[in-house]
Structure formats: structure tokens, C-alpha cells
Amino acid sequence: MTTHRITPRAAKPLADPNRPVERAVTATLVLGVLAGLGWIAGMIYTVAGWSL
């Protein structure tokens, strides 16, 4: 019976160390949140204008 020694493998980096994809996703999420907040503010302004 042959036995094999199990050696731990070195972890490979996920992608480029600068991670441009992660940066793009973060920027997109931030822009989405800002657009959502702007939309909510616009709706509040519109509803407040109806009562005047």
C-alpha cells in the first residue's frame, strides 16, 4: 500500500492585487445609494409641494 504525504498548498491570489473589479462594484453601489437617496428626496419634495 502506497502512502502519500499531504502537503498544504499555498493560497493563490484571487485576482489582481489592486482588485479593479471590487473597486468598480463598490463605486456602482455608492452611486446607486446616492441615486436612491436623491429619488427619495425628490418624492418628499413632490408630496410636500402638493400640500402647499
SULMO-V919733 format. One record per helix or strand of 3 or more residues. SS is the DSSP state (H for helix, E for strand). FROM is the first residue (numbers start at 1). TO is the last residue. If there is no record, write none. Layout:
# SULMO-V919733
SS;FROM;TO  SS;FROM;TO
This chain:
# SULMO-V919733
H;20;50
